[in-house]
């Protein structure tokens, strides 16, 4: 017997991620995320699986073990434990620390082995700042969500000897650097770095190269100074860099770029796809592009889901992963010709499969290596997600997803949920984050998620369609699909609720001031005042300068300027340590509504960052879903 998913089932979740394929292609190490209810925390440990059908085996017990990476000879695993590098024998044994607080006071970063296995490179803060120490600020970019006040501290590049633990710092200065990549001969490291001290304002970054070893050449920029560089890697012959980024900074797709080492203009290898290349990150699944022979395997988003692609002499082709499957992350080993891929589908939150890259066009299904969903939630059946398309009055087609129980009669309540970003997207597969979708569907609700204009996965013109016109351009992308469902008799027009997080919180507030359609609204991680956010958010300067552009439009496009029109009962949910959408935004909205006698409630989650819905305290994530369900059901009951 199976039953629907409940909110408190989150304490049973086992979510695999960040797979690392061994050099021989036979073993996959990965991070497994579980929940510790007794201590109200997330547990991360390293696991391993060998081949299809083989049992998954725990290698470490956490509670904060992440980023497993195989040595080139496959005899050792490097990983992060509570921020410091550790080494674990591949055939079993105890993990031993490689870096310590004495040598790396601020901790290390994701390990990157040198080709000969003698050294590990990583990016990390160059110093530790005590919580009580004064924060010295000389440039913009002085705080970061999840890290808090960082002042003038910047991440730099380090190399540690794998045998002795000796640490050498390779870069210094006032510009933040990103994760490194070794050259094929092991003499150089490539990495992305900001191009000015105030690059947090301008957003510009570029690929750089630095020599490793005594008397090696210092850092030099090889990418355009006014571009955007994300993850970097090397072409196998060492002749150029492979960069996920843009040749010029601005709102638009990241591309797969071939960057010559002489600093000449990069060439886009993915332009024909017209999709955003995904290097990977919290809430933005993807992976570092890798070579397979002369071809490049990479991730890009299409129709809301991250997918695996391959580019070569014959052009770009999509992977044979089944329809309805989304990629959460992957690793590729060229020698073995395989890719370890974390996938999601309609019935599983995340599992690891092994894809044979030489069978790319055969249509053969990948071998599934893990089944944590069946092990942790054997009695659970998820409500189905059905894809829909809605044609807006101006001809724009908006892709949406509907979640509802199979036996739900027409004419019931509707929850509309708006995603963040604004350049993120809802995917048409299972979702372990927004548990209230499944809970409400079990209570007879219809849940509508919409990839409105500015969403990722529909081409760059769609991606940039809301630049300079937040709210104005995309509001009909919500209102007209809702009207279509009402017209079909699927939902009750008097029982419609609206929610959204981050940019979705912005649009929720905006729409609650623009229409009386919604009987209840629940904005989370809100943004309501673009002018004050410009100077207080870690991303405010980029939003104001690039997403909006015209300073005169900041007030006009701020929901706070239109608060007089809000009438709907409003529940505001916000992380107390949110540095992307500072909690002052939620406080301003609550104040504006309560002083106008609008029924409103503000709930602040102490110590929670902007991304707490992904990996914050389990009790906070549970509370968020429970409060949302209670609020919308209470205020839509008749």
C-alpha positions, -999 to 999 in steps of 0.1 A, spaced: 0 0 0 12 35 -8 1 69 5 6 105 -6 37 124 6 33 144 38 53 174 49 69 156 78 82 130 54 111 154 47 129 139 78 131 106 59 146 121 27 179 106 13 191 128 -16 222 118 -35 243 144 -53 277 155 -66 287 122 -81 324 115 -88 332 87 -112 364 67 -106 391 68 -133 382 33 -144 345 42 -146 335 14 -123 328 32 -90 308 63 -81 314 83 -49 287 108 -40 273 129 -12 242 117 4 221 143 22 198 132 51 180 149 79 188 147 116 155 154 134 169 151 169 195 178 163 175 198 137 203 197 111 212 184 77 237 155 76 260 150 46 281 119 43 301 102 15 288 70 -1 299 47 -29 282 24 -54 299 -1 -77 280 -9 -109 243 -14 -116 226 -36 -90 255 -32 -65 246 -21 -30 254 15 -20 280 17 8 286 44 33 322 56 34 319 83 60 294 93 87 294 131 84 279 152 96 294 177 71 313 156 45 310 168 9 327 171 -25 343 136 -30 370 136 -57 390 106 -69 428 107 -72 440 101 -108 451 66 -99 419 58 -81 435 49 -48 423 78 -27 393 101 -23 398 137 -13 367 153 3 357 182 25 349 176 62 336 206 80 355 228 56 389 211 57 404 187 31 406 150 41 420 119 23 403 85 24 418 53 11 396 40 -17 397 4 -4 387 14 31 401 29 63 400 61 82 400 95 67 430 117 76 431 155 75 452 170 48 446 207 57 440 220 92 429 253 107 465 262 113 473 261 75 439 270 62 422 291 89 391 298 68 389 263 55 395 248 20 374 245 -11 364 217 -35 395 196 -42 409 194 -77 437 168 -82 468 175 -103 472 151 -132 500 132 -115 481 130 -81 508 148 -62 489 180 -54 454 193 -49 443 228 -58 413 247 -43 398 281 -39 391 294 -4 390 326 17 425 338 24 419 345 61 396 338 89 375 366 105 362 362 140 325 369 143 332 397 168 360 413 147 353 447 130 344 444 94 365 466 71 348 475 38 368 491 10 348 477 -20 313 466 -29 306 429 -25 311 430 13 286 404 22 275 370 8 244 350 14 252 321 37 286 336 47 273 370 60 297 399 64 329 392 46 342 427 44 374 428 23 380 391 25 383 374 -9 386 338 -21 421 330 -34 438 301 -51 458 275 -31 477 243 -37 484 216 -11 509 188 -14 490 155 -11 517 138 10 531 165 32 501 188 36 522 219 27 499 247 15 510 274 -9 489 304 -18 490 313 -56 469 344 -58 465 375 -37 447 408 -39 412 423 -38 395 402 -65 376 371 -58 387 339 -76 367 308 -85 374 271 -86 406 261 -104 414 236 -132 448 220 -139 464 221 -173 470 187 -188 508 189 -181 502 200 -145 522 232 -147 494 257 -147 460 264 -132 431 281 -149 404 298 -129 377 325 -132 383 358 -113 367 392 -109 382 418 -132 379 448 -108 378 453 -70 342 465 -74 332 437 -99 303 429 -75 288 461 -90 298 455 -126 295 417 -125 325 413 -148 348 383 -145 373 366 -168 393 334 -172 429 336 -158 459 314 -158 487 311 -132 518 289 -131 524 264 -104 559 258 -89 590 277 -81 597 306 -104 564 299 -123 547 328 -141 522 348 -120 485 353 -127 474 367 -161 440 373 -176 432 355 -208 395 363 -212 378 395 -220 378 421 -192 341 430 -197 328 394 -199 315 368 -175 334 337 -167 320 308 -147 336 273 -145 367 268 -166 386 237 -178 413 229 -204 412 215 -238 430 182 -238 459 194 -257 463 225 -234 458 249 -263 428 267 -250 403 270 -221 367 258 -221 347 285 -202 310 286 -192 302 323 -195 297 353 -218 320 373 -240 303 405 -228 286 411 -195 248 415 -195 216 396 -189 215 366 -212 225 330 -217 258 316 -205 275 299 -234 302 272 -239 332 293 -250 366 283 -264 390 309 -249 424 310 -266 453 314 -242 466 344 -261 437 365 -249 420 368 -283 382 368 -285 365 336 -274 344 315 -297 309 302 -288 305 264 -292 268 263 -281 252 294 -298 232 272 -322 214 256 -292 200 289 -279 199 275 -244 215 285 -212 246 264 -204 245 253 -167 277 250 -148 260 239 -116 250 256 -84 224 256 -56 190 257 -72 206 258 -107 216 222 -114 243 214 -139 279 203 -141 313 212 -154 316 205 -191 339 176 -199 356 162 -230 348 128 -245 373 123 -273 369 154 -295 334 160 -283 323 180 -252 295 169 -229 277 197 -210 245 206 -193 219 231 -205 183 239 -195 154 232 -219 118 237 -210 125 240 -173 146 209 -170 184 206 -171 195 182 -198 227 166 -210 241 177 -244 270 168 -266 288 191 -291 312 180 -317 320 182 -354 284 171 -363 268 198 -342 248 195 -309 227 166 -298 207 158 -267 214 128 -245 192 96 -246 180 101 -211 143 94 -209 117 121 -215 106 137 -183 140 133 -167 160 162 -154 197 163 -146 208 174 -111 245 169 -116 270 147 -134 306 138 -139 324 124 -169 355 102 -172 368 104 -208 390 74 -206 362 51 -195 336 68 -218 310 70 -191 290 97 -173 277 94 -137 245 115 -137 221 125 -110 186 125 -124 151 133 -113 118 121 -128 81 119 -119 86 93 -92 121 100 -78 136 131 -63 172 122 -73 191 90 -82 224 82 -98 225 66 -132 255 55 -154 254 66 -190 276 50 -217 287 79 -238 297 57 -267 260 46 -269 248 82 -271 226 76 -302 215 41 -294 186 51 -272 197 25 -247 185 34 -212 212 42 -186 219 19 -158 204 31 -125 230 27 -97 210 40 -66 175 37 -53 175 58 -22 139 69 -28 126 33 -26 148 27 5 138 58 25 102 63 12 90 29 1 54 36 10 51 70 -9 34 77 -42 38 112 -56 9 131 -72 14 134 -110 27 165 -127 10 173 -161 25 198 -185 4 225 -201 9 254 -225 -10 287 -224 -10 312 -252 -10 348 -239 -29 375 -257 2 388 -273 10 354 -288 36 344 -262 34 307 -252 39 301 -215 48 266 -203 32 254 -170 29 224 -148 -2 212 -130 -1 190 -99 -33 175 -86 -45 142 -73 -59 119 -100 -93 117 -82 -97 155 -76 -131 168 -88 -132 200 -108 -141 233 -92 -117 231 -62 -91 256 -49 -60 266 -68 -25 276 -57 -3 295 -82 34 293 -74 60 316 -91 96 306 -92 126 327 -83 155 341 -103 138 355 -123 160 333 -146 152 300 -129 124 276 -139 100 250 -127 108 215 -140 82 189 -149 95 163 -125 94 155 -87 104 182 -63 118 176 -28 117 213 -18 82 226 -22 64 199 -1 33 220 2 25 212 -35 20 175 -26 3 183 7 -23 206 -10 -28 182 -39 -37 155 -12 -63 180 1 -81 185 -32 -61 215 -45 -48 221 -79 -12 235 -80 -2 255 -110 35 264 -116 43 287 -145 76 295 -164 67 331 -171 88 354 -192 124 356 -181 124 318 -172 152 297 -183 149 270 -210 130 287 -238 156 307 -257 175 339 -250 147 362 -263 123 347 -237 151 348 -210 156 385 -215 119 395 -221 114 411 -187 146 432 -185 136 467 -175 100 458 -170 97 434 -141 61 427 -132 47 447 -162 59 422 -188 52 389 -170 20 396 -149 -3 384 -177 18 352 -179 2 344 -145 -32 360 -148 -42 346 -182 -34 310 -175 -54 313 -143 -83 327 -162 -80 297 -186 -83 272 -158 -113 291 -144 -129 291 -178 -124 254 -181 -142 249 -148 -111 232 -133 -109 256 -103 -131 278 -82 -125 315 -91 -133 325 -54 -106 301 -40 -74 311 -57 -42 316 -37 -8 329 -49 27 322 -36 63 326 -47 99 328 -34 126 354 -41 117 368 -75 85 348 -71 80 367 -38 85 400 -57 59 390 -83 35 377 -56 36 411 -39 33 429 -72 3 410 -83 -14 413 -50 -13 451 -56 -25 448 -92 -55 425 -89 -81 414 -64 -81 379 -79 -63 362 -51 -80 353 -18 -47 347 0 -11 354 -9 22 340 6 53 358 -6 86 343 6 122 357 5 105 389 -7 118 419 -27 95 449 -25 117 480 -27 142 480 -56 158 513 -44 168 501 -9 177 467 -22 203 481 -46 224 491 -16 217 463 9 215 431 -11 246 411 -23 230 412 -57 211 445 -55 235 465 -76 233 439 -104 195 438 -103 192 476 -103 219 481 -129 212 453 -153 178 437 -147 161 471 -143 187 494 -158 169 528 -156 172 543 -121 140 562 -127 121 529 -130 132 515 -96 104 531 -76 78 525 -103 85 488 -105 87 483 -67 56 467 -51 61 490 -21 50 519 -43 17 502 -49 10 488 -14 -22 510 -11 -40 486 -35 -33 454 -15 -63 438 1 -55 401 2 -45 385 36 -8 381 33 16 357 51 53 368 46 80 341 52 116 352 53 151 340 64 165 362 92 201 359 77 191 365 41 217 386 23 202 382 -12 168 396 -3 176 412 31 150 407 58 143 445 58 124 439 26 99 417 44 98 441 73 89 470 49 61 450 33 47 439 66 47 475 79 31 488 47 2 463 49 -4 464 87 -5 502 87 -32 500 60 -52 474 80 -45 445 56 -45 412 74 -8 403 75 16 381 93 54 381 92 74 349 101 112 353 103 134 322 105 164 332 126 198 323 112 184 312 78 199 324 46 182 330 13 186 293 3 173 278 35 144 261 16 171 240 -1 194 231 28 184 249 60 172 235 93 147 208 87 123 224 112 124 257 93 116 239 60 88 220 76 74 251 93 75 270 60 53 244 42 30 240 72 23 277 76 17 282 39 -8 253 38 -26 266 68 -27 302 55 -41 294 21 -66 268 33 -79 291 61 -83 321 38 -99 302 9 -125 282 28 -161 292 22 
